[in-house]
Amino acid sequence: MYWSQVRVLAGPPKLTDKQRQFMEKIQINSLSIVFPLFNEEKRIKKSLDKISKMLPKLGIKKTEIILVNDGSNDQSDFIINKFVKDLNFQKRKKINYIKYSKNMGKGYACKKGVSVARNRWVLTCDIDFSSNPTEILNWSKKNLIKSNNECYFGSRNINGSKIKYRIYRRFLGKIFSKFRNYLFNINILDTQCGFKLYPKKNS
């Protein structure tokens, strides 16, 4: 699990009483988590087990998990159906499984999942759990979610991020990010990170 935020902050900001009252109004108490996937039979079972264990840890009153099978042609569908069938009723009703036959790409899968999301906030995550959805609890604890009209992007490039991948990939990723930001005049540290949080109304 690693630090992820839309802005780089030196530390938690000092809030006035009025700001604290406002923060209470935008606490995440209604969340849809979208997991796009394609041909994940080798690791999907482990990821599904993590999802099952994660649900009570989130502590969010209204939570739904949206699994979007982007046209997998392996055993992913069979494994997911068995997983859902074996869940108890309370957990099963939190799972929304979507599948279609043609592989359309990750962007389409995310859009499909977001379109059926029922809750106020939407979080997109990679199914390999390179970032854990419980990370948003840290965001909330550190008062990083300041508005219910903004989108929040996770980043692997912030100091303090703890992530497992090869050094050369990190180096190439930083070069790509700098080039992209210069070319398109944007200030997002890591657009490729699949961990993104935004209000449903803005999706």
C-alpha positions in Angstrom: 0.0 0.0 0.0 1.4 3.4 -0.9 0.8 7.1 -0.6 -1.6 8.4 -3.2 -3.0 11.9 -3.6 -4.0 14.5 -6.1 -1.7 17.1 -4.6 1.7 16.9 -3.0 1.3 18.1 0.6 4.0 18.6 3.3 1.6 17.3 5.9 -2.0 17.3 7.0 -3.5 20.9 6.7 -4.7 22.8 9.7 -8.4 23.2 9.5 -10.7 25.8 11.0 -13.9 24.7 12.8 -15.9 25.7 9.7 -13.6 23.7 7.4 -14.0 20.7 9.7 -17.8 20.9 9.5 -17.5 21.0 5.8 -15.2 18.0 5.8 -17.8 16.0 7.7 -20.2 16.7 4.9 -18.0 15.1 2.3 -16.9 12.0 4.2 -17.0 9.0 1.9 -20.0 7.0 3.2 -21.3 5.7 -0.1 -18.8 4.1 -2.5 -18.8 2.0 -5.7 -15.5 0.3 -6.5 -14.9 -0.7 -10.1 -12.4 -3.4 -11.0 -11.9 -3.9 -14.8 -10.3 -7.2 -15.7 -9.3 -9.3 -18.8 -7.9 -12.8 -18.8 -7.0 -12.9 -15.1 -7.5 -16.6 -14.4 -4.0 -16.9 -12.9 -4.5 -14.4 -10.1 -8.3 -13.6 -10.0 -9.0 -16.0 -7.2 -6.4 -14.4 -4.9 -7.8 -11.0 -5.8 -11.4 -12.0 -5.1 -10.3 -13.3 -1.7 -8.8 -9.9 -1.0 -12.0 -8.2 -2.0 -14.0 -10.4 0.3 -11.7 -9.7 3.3 -11.5 -6.0 2.4 -15.3 -5.2 2.6 -15.5 -5.2 6.4 -12.3 -3.3 6.7 -13.5 -0.3 4.7 -16.2 0.4 7.2 -18.2 2.4 4.7 -22.0 2.2 5.2 -22.9 1.8 1.5 -20.4 -0.2 -0.6 -20.6 -2.0 -3.8 -18.0 -3.9 -5.8 -18.4 -3.8 -9.6 -16.4 -6.4 -11.5 -16.2 -5.8 -15.2 -15.1 -8.7 -17.3 -13.8 -7.2 -20.5 -14.4 -10.1 -22.9 -12.0 -12.6 -21.2 -11.6 -15.9 -23.1 -10.1 -17.8 -20.2 -11.5 -19.2 -17.0 -12.1 -15.8 -15.3 -15.8 -15.9 -15.8 -16.1 -19.4 -14.2 -14.0 -18.4 -11.2 -15.9 -15.2 -10.6 -19.3 -16.8 -10.8 -18.2 -19.5 -8.3 -16.8 -16.8 -6.0 -20.1 -14.9 -6.0 -22.2 -18.0 -5.6 -20.2 -19.0 -2.5 -20.5 -15.7 -0.7 -23.0 -15.2 2.1 -26.0 -13.1 1.3 -24.7 -9.9 2.9 -21.6 -9.9 0.8 -23.2 -11.2 -2.4 -25.6 -8.3 -2.6 -22.7 -5.9 -2.6 -21.2 -7.6 -5.8 -22.3 -6.5 -9.3 -20.7 -8.6 -12.0 -20.8 -7.4 -15.6 -19.4 -9.3 -18.6 -19.6 -9.1 -22.4 -18.0 -11.2 -25.1 -15.8 -8.8 -27.0 -12.6 -7.3 -25.5 -13.1 -3.5 -25.7 -10.1 -2.3 -23.6 -9.6 -1.0 -20.1 -11.1 2.4 -20.7 -14.4 1.0 -22.0 -14.5 -1.5 -19.1 -14.1 1.4 -16.6 -16.7 3.5 -18.3 -19.1 0.5 -18.3 -18.6 -0.1 -14.6 -19.0 3.6 -13.7 -22.2 3.8 -15.7 -23.9 1.3 -13.4 -22.4 2.6 -10.2 -25.2 3.4 -7.6 -23.3 5.2 -4.9 -22.1 8.8 -4.5 -18.4 8.1 -4.9 -16.7 5.9 -7.5 -13.2 4.4 -7.1 -11.5 2.6 -10.0 -8.8 0.0 -9.1 -6.6 -2.5 -10.9 -7.6 -6.1 -10.1 -4.1 -7.0 -9.1 -4.4 -4.8 -6.0 -1.3 -2.8 -6.9 -3.1 -0.3 -4.8 -5.5 -1.3 -2.1 -9.0 0.4 -2.0 -8.5 0.8 1.8 -6.0 3.5 0.9 -8.8 6.0 0.7 -9.2 5.7 4.4 -5.7 7.3 4.7 -6.8 10.0 2.3 -9.8 10.8 4.5 -7.8 10.6 7.7 -5.2 13.0 6.4 -8.0 15.4 5.1 -6.8 15.1 1.5 -10.4 14.9 0.1 -11.3 18.5 0.2 -14.3 18.7 -2.2 -17.1 16.6 -3.5 -16.6 18.2 -6.9 -13.0 17.2 -7.6 -11.4 14.0 -8.9 -8.5 12.4 -7.1 -5.7 10.5 -8.8 -3.4 8.1 -7.1 0.3 8.4 -7.9 3.3 6.1 -7.8 5.6 9.1 -8.1 5.0 10.9 -4.8 7.7 10.7 -2.2 6.9 8.0 0.3 5.1 5.8 -2.2 5.7 2.1 -1.5 5.3 0.1 -4.6 6.8 -3.1 -6.0 8.1 -2.8 -9.5 11.5 -2.7 -11.3 13.7 0.4 -11.1 13.9 0.8 -14.8 10.1 0.9 -15.1 9.9 3.6 -12.4 12.6 5.6 -14.3 10.9 5.3 -17.7 7.6 6.1 -16.1 8.9 9.4 -14.6 10.4 10.4 -18.0 7.0 9.6 -19.7 5.1 11.6 -17.1 7.4 14.7 -17.6 7.1 14.5 -21.3 3.3 14.1 -21.2 2.8 17.0 -18.8 5.0 19.2 -20.9 3.2 18.2 -24.2 -0.4 18.5 -22.9 0.3 21.2 -20.2 -1.3 19.2 -17.4 -0.1 18.8 -13.8 -1.0 15.2 -12.9 1.9 13.2 -11.4 0.7 9.8 -12.6 -2.2 9.5 -15.2 -1.4 5.8 -15.8 -2.2 4.7 -12.2 -5.5 2.9 -12.1 -6.4 4.2 -8.7 -8.8 7.1 -9.2 -11.6 8.5 -7.0 -14.3 10.8 -8.1 -17.9 11.8 -7.4 -20.5 9.8 -9.3 -22.2 13.0 -10.4 -19.0 14.1 -12.2 -18.4 10.8 -14.0 
